[in-house]
C-alpha cells in the first residue's frame, strides 16, 4: 500500500513538472506570436553564402587574398615551427622535463605556452622589421602583395642565415643540385628552411645533453648508495627526484636556462 502511494506521488510530481514545462513553452510561443501583432517584430539575423557575377576584377582579387590569408592561418603553426626559434625552445624544454624525471610536470601546455611567448620575445625585432618594411606599406597600398611578400621575407631569412650552419646549407644545396651561391640572396628559401631546421635540432640536442649531465650524476650517486645499503627493491627515481628538484631550485634553473636560450640566439 505504501509503495502504491509513493508511486502515485511520483507520477503526480512528474505530471506537475511536465505541466509546468509545457506551460512555459506555451507562454514563450504565445509571446513570439503576439509580438508582431503589437508592432514589436523580432529581428532575426540571417547569413547568406554564395557565388555571384561581378564586372569588377578587384572584388575577385580581394576574395582570393582572403582565401589565401585563411589558408596561411591554417598552416601558421607549421610556419612557426619551421622558420622561427620555436623548435630549439620546445625541444630544450622537453629535454629538461625528461632530465628532471617529473613525468607530467610541468604540463606540455605550459611548456608550449612558454615557448610561444619566448618565441614572440626573441622574434620581436624581426617581426617589427617585417611590419614596417612590408605589412604597413602593403596596407597603405604603396606596394603590391608580391613585393610585400619578398620584402617581408628578408628579415626572416637574415635571422635563419644567422642560426644556420654552413655544413647543413651545403648539404641541401648539393641535394638540390644547385651551384654554389655567390651571396645569400642566391640561396632559395626552400633550401634555407630545412637547413635551418636541422641546425636548430642539433643545437637543441646539444643543450639537452648538457642538461642531462648533472641530473645523471645525481641518479648514479643515489643508485650506488641504495645498492650499497641493500635497498635494491626501492626505485632510485623516488629518492633522486627530490634532490634533482632541490638542485634545480637552488641554482635558479629556470632563470639560467631561459637566459641561456635567449642569449644563444644573439638577442
Secondary structure as GFF3:
##gff-version 3
##sequence-region A 1 267
A	DSSP	alpha_helix	2	37	.	.	.	ID=ss1
A	DSSP	alpha_helix	57	74	.	.	.	ID=ss2
A	DSSP	alpha_helix	76	83	.	.	.	ID=ss3
A	DSSP	alpha_helix	86	100	.	.	.	ID=ss4
A	DSSP	alpha_helix	108	130	.	.	.	ID=ss5
A	DSSP	pi_helix	131	135	.	.	.	ID=ss6
A	DSSP	alpha_helix	136	139	.	.	.	ID=ss7
A	DSSP	alpha_helix	145	163	.	.	.	ID=ss8
A	DSSP	alpha_helix	166	175	.	.	.	ID=ss9
A	DSSP	three_ten_helix	184	186	.	.	.	ID=ss10
A	DSSP	alpha_helix	189	228	.	.	.	ID=ss11
A	DSSP	alpha_helix	236	250	.	.	.	ID=ss12
A	DSSP	alpha_helix	253	264	.	.	.	ID=ss13
###
